[in-house]
């Protein structure tokens, strides 16, 4: 009787293991196909994007005539690009960097070339400081005014 019990447990474990291996194989196959589908969809999206860029450039250069619908889309793209360029310029200022004049990539102020497109960067010149001439009398007056002001200390 004990042998039958252990034999049944062994058979159940064997069936379970076979089912698990079968399911694992199915999951691997499904993952492989899903990855292939996703990869192909990304390639199609890249090609659509290239078509769009070619049409956009063709319209901007005057090589392609467009319908009103497409002209509206081109106009919307131009508007978005202006906003992006302004935001990149503001971001560069916050980061104390500059923009490449050709591709508008954010570049270090002291960079000789743009790391994205390779264009030579304009030489950054330090702003000229205007000398402020202060006469000796004005200097003495300023110092006297600073000394005569009483500090604000809370009363105790």
C-alpha positions, 0 to 999 in steps of 0.5 A, a space after each residue: 500500500 505504501 508503495 502504491 502511495 509513493 508510486 502515485 505521488 511520483 507519477 503526479 510529480 512527473 506529470 506536473 513536471 512535464 506540464 511545467 516544462 511544456 508551459 515554460 516552452 510555450 512562454 518562451 515561444 510566446 515571448 520570442 514572437 512578441 519580441 519579434 512583433 515589437 521589433 518589427 513594429 518599431 522598424 515600421 514606425 521608424 520608416 513612417 518617421 523617415 517618410 514624414 521627415 522627407 515630406 516635411 523637408 520637401 514641403 519646406 524646400 518647395 519640392 512638394 506641393 501640399 493640400 491644406 490638411 498637410 499644410 496645417 500639419 506642417 505649420 503645427 510642426 513648425 510651431 512645436 519646433 519653435 517651442 522646443 528650440 526656446 525651451 532648449 535655449 532656456 534649459 541651456 541657460 539654466 545649465 550655463 551652457 549654449 546651443 549649437 547654431 546648426 542642430 540646436 544641441 545643448 553644448 558646453 560653453 567651452 566646447 570647440 565642436 558640437 558633439 552631436 553634429 560636429 559643427 564648430 562652435 562659436 568662440 565664447 567671449 567673456 562679456 566686457 565689464 564697463 569700468 565704473 569710475 567713482 570719485 574719491 568724494 563719492 566713495 567717502 560719502 558712501 562709506 560715511 552713509 554705511 557707517 552712520 546707519 544703525 544696525 537693527 537689533 531687537 530690544 531686550 
